[in-house]
Amino acid sequence: MGNGRQAGGVKLFGAGRIVVWRGGSMWIGQPEDETDFHAHHAIQITLALSGGTVRFRRPGQEWISYKAAITAAHQSHAFEARGELVALIFAEPESREGRVLRERYPEGIQSLVQESFAPEAAALITAWQDSASEEALAAGARAITASLSGSEAPPSTPLDKRIARAIDVVRERLGETITMAEVAESVHLSAERFRHLFLQETGIRFRPYILWLRLETAIAAHASGQNLTEASHAGGFADSAHFSRTFKRMFGVPAVGVQRQGVR
């Protein structure tokens, strides 16, 4: 790790704003340090909005610089972009746009052509500079995702309706203890058939997916102003320590190291 500022003994990764919507999220701000190696379930679109570059490193490889890049789901990587205004846009692979992106960018880290979404990126920069609402920031991020996925281009294989319904059931009961057998029964599948179909359709096993949704919920709560303990409970974590460990594993930085920047 680099020499980022520290507060209360915790190294600060950066300050910015976090917005979350069904199927995706975005962190936009200025990083001050590099991350540890990490991997998460989302497809990650990373943009250097201030004209510089972002750097990525995969295990066993050297740093590579990009103006814009897309990282496949579950791809282990470290990230660094000190001093740049950066947008990290996350798309869930199960969403309509995410399924298209998963087909187009199935693995690794690939460079993106900025010109293909230049108007959308310019609009996002303006929204950031104007301290726009969460809804406006989310709309700007989703416009970039739509541009990359092609809003008129549906995935070649839509998500199985039973798995789509299962995801809805899980979201509805995220604050409860829920078993795979119960979810499987709710969509009229045996537990074993559901296990295989869920992995096939989403690219992740059932329990880790629930953990990802809990993390997403806790992040949204933290972004709305709740402290780490409150956000942890909102996501169904036993305590803030469990939430913090999960956040660190999936994003490479401690949750407390990401400062929330409010609207001016």
GIWO-V634656 format. One line per field, one symbol per residue. burial: 1 if it has 9 or more other C-alpha atoms within 8 Angstrom, else 0. Layout:
burial = ???
This chain:
burial = 000100000011111111110001111111111111111111111111100011111100000001111111101111111101111111111111111111001000101000001001101110110001000111011011111110000110000000111100110011000101001110101110011011101101110011011111111111100101111111111011011111111111110111110000
